[in-house]
Amino acid sequence: MSPCVRFSGRRDRARATRFATSVRKRLHRGYTAALDAARGRIRRHAAAQVPQKRTLVTDAAAPATSQTTPATASSPAARTPEAPDWRRTAVIYQVYPRSFADSTGSGVGDIPGITARLDALADLGVDAVWLSPFYRSPQKDAGYDVSDFRDIDPSFGTLADFDAMLDKAHGLGLRIIVDMVPNHTSDQHPWFQAALAAAPGSPERARYLFRDGRGEHGELPPNNWPSVFGGPAWTRVTEADGSPGQWYLHLFDSSQPDLDWTQEEVRAEFDDVLRFWLDRGVDGFRVDVAHGLAKAPGLPDLDHDPTADAPTVQSACWGQDGVHEVWRRWRRITDEYDGDRALVAEAWIYPLDFMARWVRPDEMHQAFNFPYMETGWSPAQMRSVIDESLAAFGAVGAPSTWVLSNHDIVRHTTRLAQGVDYPQGHGVGPETPGLPDVESGIRRGRAATLFMLGLPGSAYLYQGEELGLPEAVDLPPEARQDPTFARTGGARYGRDGCRVPLPWEADSPAFGFSPTGESWLPQPADWRTRARDAQRGRPGSTLEMYRTALRERRANGLATGSIAWLEVPEGALAYVNGDVAVVTNMFAAPFAVPGEVLASSAPFGGTLAPDTTVWVRRDDAMAG
């Protein structure tokens, strides 16, 4: 008989919790040790030292293979005595749970659906998975409006489902990063409901940013701050006696009231929430709105046009110095745990050397590189942002990250080929000018991905980009669910186009997303040819290009390397990382690239066409 421990009665609950926590910590330590030992046998290489200027020899007679071939599965990298900290090198795959895989037939993705498809992510060759919010929520903003930070929304499953998913991921060598949303709660959160029932000046209202209005009768908002989703960032409440009352701040939707992070009760609550998930074994947190939380004392008016679309710079509501106290506190918490737990900042803040403050040695480990993501298809702009990124993050000892798509922005297979630029979050639709030809957009998107994956540091992939999915442009108005669409009266299409459920199997209902064929957003009919099972093992498919690139990235130590720029024709951009040359022809005339081909974004026979990237290795490919 195996030994067991039992706890019964209410007096034993705390003891039971402590026991379960200690067991999970021991299990996670065992998982980490085994994972690191196994992966250490895979990564034993060092970054090659290269000079800062090389010339690419374009010898048309040099041998070259013609096409990327299917990759074989390989294990992701992690830190061992011989290998680097995974937080500096990982390829991290974003899962948007509503749209990843539905196990119940409800039309909404769920945690058991994620569990069932984790093998595909291990097969792809990523190192970690970041999950967008799955917490209990009214789903006014697709889960970023949280009503209970310690539970799973019933539409996604249960805590037991989460634990099973986490165990399977760890068994596959995948780390799990979960989204944390500390700037605001749902208006259905018990704290906010208590605040509505309480009087002005009460401890319940102090957890949020309630203020009296301006004007003779308080009829005007307390300041001129706008909501990111359109309209003012303030909503007036009706007091218990039925009279018009105070206003509360919501930098996003009115269903997402901002918390007051000057309150110790708020800070202590999130300390406990972090430990709740760390004790379960998660490997880190992606922190939503990491440039928010702290507001300027007195909540002064913005001194610029609050309706203007411009890059986010430090202002009364963004990028305040007070946020760094929070992140140092969170870092101390994650450092209490073994297994190299990670903190990742979603900080829409500019310029890059200012963003780097979020990843100083005692704060977060990574920050999303939004300037890189927003850079156009231009050799000069791309080179500039890469140089700036490596310098800014390197100055504080942090890795640079690279990302092209996520759940908030038009997919890069569409965005990079658009004839007109649109601000982040506005989205595109059937009436958007400058929409590209779908296949031309995918070709450019593939070239951009292969260029990105050769860079040193950590890279992020958004679900479906490995299938070459374009933005779903033709969603009917009645299907759109992003609050941006509603709050702007349809003036902004919003983000639904990048959130359409994935196609897994060409001939299954909902292309394998849901067993019943239900889908919370309609899937384009032509996604049948982009289904995963239609691409797996097919040479030249987008999926096989990603698998090949991730295999070669790991085998050649590109994540731990350094780059030197190569001289190539105008309209192209190239660099060398170790003994791998990454060459992209954006819009130059075709030119020859010599060397053994490791990966290519399009068929390649030695001459590089526009909108194509190739990775080559050849000892004498560089001179000078």
C-alpha positions, 0 to 999 in steps of 0.5 A: 500500500502506498503511503498517503496523507489525509486532511479533514475538517475546516481546521486542517485546510491551511495545513492541507494547502501548505502540504499540497504546495510543498509537494508541487514545489518538489515536483516542479524541482524534479521536473526542472532538473530532469528537463535541464539535464535532457536538454543539456545534451542537446545544446553544447555550443558557443557563439562564434565571434565575428567582425562587425563588417563583412561582405557577402560574396555573391557567386552565382556558381556556388552550390545551393539546394533548392527548397526547405525540406521537412524538419525532424522534431527536436527538443527545446532548449533550457538552462544547464551548466552548459546552456544559457538561461532559457529566459534569454533564448526561448522561442515562445508560442502564444496561445489565445485559448478561445481560438486554439482548440475546442474540446467540448463543441461549444465553439470556444476553445478551452484548456482540455483542447490546448492539452490535446494539441500540445504535441503539435507545439512540441513538434513545431520546436518551440520552448515555451507556451504563453497562455492569454487569460483563462481566468473567471471572467464575464468575457467583455474583453476576451478574458482581460476583464478578470473577476477571479484571478484564482480560478478558471473560467467555466468556458475554459475548464477547471483548475484540474484541467489546468493542472493536467495541461501543465503536467503534460506540457512539462512532460513534453519539455514545454514551459508555461507562461500565463497572462497576468492582468494587474492594471484592472479587474472586471466590473463583476469582480467582488471588489468592484461590486463592493465599491459600487455598494459603498460610499465615496471615501470608503476603503472599498472604493480606495482599491480603485480610482474613484473621483468626483467629477468636474463642473457645477454638479460633477457632470464632467469627467475628472480629467481628459484621459481617453480610453484605449478602446475609444471614448473617455476613460471615465464612467459615472456611477449611480449612488445607492440613493439613486443620485448621480455619483462619482466617476471611476477610471478605466483606461480600457473598457468601462467593464475594466475599472483600473485598480489603485496601485498606491494601496498596499491592499492591492499590492498584497492581493497580487503577491498572493495571486502570483504565489497561487500560480507559482505554487501550481508550477507555472514557469512565469507571467506575461504582464499585461499593461506593464507600463500602466498601474502607476498614475501621476499624482493628482491625475492631471489632464494630458498636455497633448491631444488625447484623441491623437494616435501616436506611439505611447510615451511617458505621460500622466497615465503611462510609463510612470516611475511608480511601476518599477516598485511593483516589478521589483516586488514581483521579481523578489517573489519569482526569485523565491522559486526555483526553476528560473521563473520568468517575468515578461513585460507588455509595455507599449512605451517608447523609445527603446532605451526607456522601455529597457528600464522595465528589464533592469537586473532587478525587474523583469526578464524580458519586454516585448519589442513593439518597435520591432513589430511595428517596423515596416518592410524597409531595410533601413528601418529594420536595420535601425530598430535592430541596432537600437534594440540590441544596444538598449536592452544590452545596456541593462544586461537584458536579451532583446526579444523579437515579435511580428504578430500577437492577439492585438495587431493585424497578422504580419502576413497582411500588415507588412504588405498593406499599402496604408499603415493603420494604428495598432488596435484599429484592425482592418476590414473589407473597406480598408484601403490598401489591402494586399493580395493574400498570397503576396502577403504570405510570401512577405510574411514568411520572409519576415519570419525567417529574417527574425528567427536568425536574430540573437535573443528570444522570439515570440510566435503567435498561434497560426502564423506557423500556418501562414494565416492571413488576417481574416478581413471579411468578418461580418459586423454582427460577428465582431466582438472586440469592444473597440468595434462597438465603442467606436461605432464601427469606425475601428474594426478592432482585433477580431481578424487576428483571433479567428479559431485555428484550422487543424484538419482540412476535412473536419468540422470547423477545420478541426477546431471544434467537433461540432463545427461551431466557432465563436468567430467564423473561419474563412473557407479558404483556410481549409488549404492552410490546415495543419494536417495539409501542411505537415510533412509537405516540403515548402509549406509554411509549417515546414519552414517554421519547423526547419527554422526552429531546428536550425536556430537551435542547432547553430546557436543563433539565440546566443550569438551576435550579428554583424551586418553584411553588404548586399544590394540596395533594397536587401538586408543581411547579417551573419550570426556565427557561421550562418548568413541570413539574407533578405531581399525586400525589393532589390533586383534578384541577386546570387547568394552562395552557400549551403542552404539551411532554410529558405522562405520560398523556392531558392536555386541560388538567386534571391528574388524579392520578398524572400529570405535564405539562411546559408552556411559556407566557410568562404561566403564572407570576405573582408 
